[in-house]
Amino acid sequence: MGWGEKLIELKAHCTPLSPLQLWQQLGIQPITPPSNIRVAINQEFASWDAALQAGDELAFLPPISGG
């Protein structure tokens, strides 16, 4: 993406965004996230359609391997 962290300020009283909506607003390509990208909200795995709340930390996690 070209950045490791980005602070997004939302207008007060806006409709909660989902991680998918935020991905699309940020203009990340491809516009539909690959199926191997996971989402975490506040350091817990979440779904792409979960509602984000004020102060949430959102992470898009690329595929990793370990052993």
C-alpha positions in Angstrom: 0.0 0.0 0.0 3.0 2.3 0.5 2.2 3.0 4.1 2.4 1.1 7.4 -0.2 3.1 9.3 -2.8 5.6 8.4 -5.1 7.6 10.7 -8.6 8.2 9.3 -10.8 10.8 11.0 -14.5 10.4 10.4 -17.1 13.1 10.7 -19.1 13.0 13.9 -22.5 11.2 13.5 -21.5 9.5 10.3 -22.8 6.0 9.5 -20.4 3.3 10.7 -18.2 2.0 8.0 -17.2 -1.6 7.4 -13.6 -2.6 6.7 -14.7 -3.3 3.1 -16.1 0.2 2.7 -13.0 1.7 4.2 -10.8 -0.4 1.8 -12.7 1.0 -1.1 -12.7 4.6 0.2 -8.9 4.4 0.5 -8.7 3.4 -3.1 -6.7 0.2 -2.4 -6.3 -2.0 -5.5 -7.9 -4.3 -6.3 -11.2 -2.6 -5.3 -12.4 -6.0 -4.1 -10.0 -7.4 -1.5 -8.3 -10.7 -2.4 -9.8 -13.6 -0.4 -6.5 -14.3 1.3 -6.4 -10.8 3.0 -7.8 -11.0 6.6 -9.3 -8.2 8.7 -8.6 -7.5 12.4 -10.4 -5.0 14.5 -8.7 -4.2 17.8 -6.3 -7.1 17.3 -9.1 -9.7 16.8 -10.0 -11.3 13.6 -13.3 -9.8 12.2 -15.5 -10.0 9.1 -15.3 -7.6 6.2 -18.8 -6.4 7.0 -18.3 -5.7 10.7 -19.2 -2.1 11.8 -16.3 0.0 12.8 -16.7 2.2 15.9 -14.9 5.3 17.0 -11.4 4.5 18.2 -11.2 1.1 16.6 -7.9 -0.1 15.2 -8.3 -1.8 11.9 -5.6 -4.0 10.2 -5.6 -5.6 6.8 -3.5 -8.7 7.2 -1.6 -10.2 4.2 -1.1 -14.0 4.0 1.7 -15.2 6.2 3.4 -18.5 6.7 5.2 -19.8 9.7 6.6 -22.9 11.2 
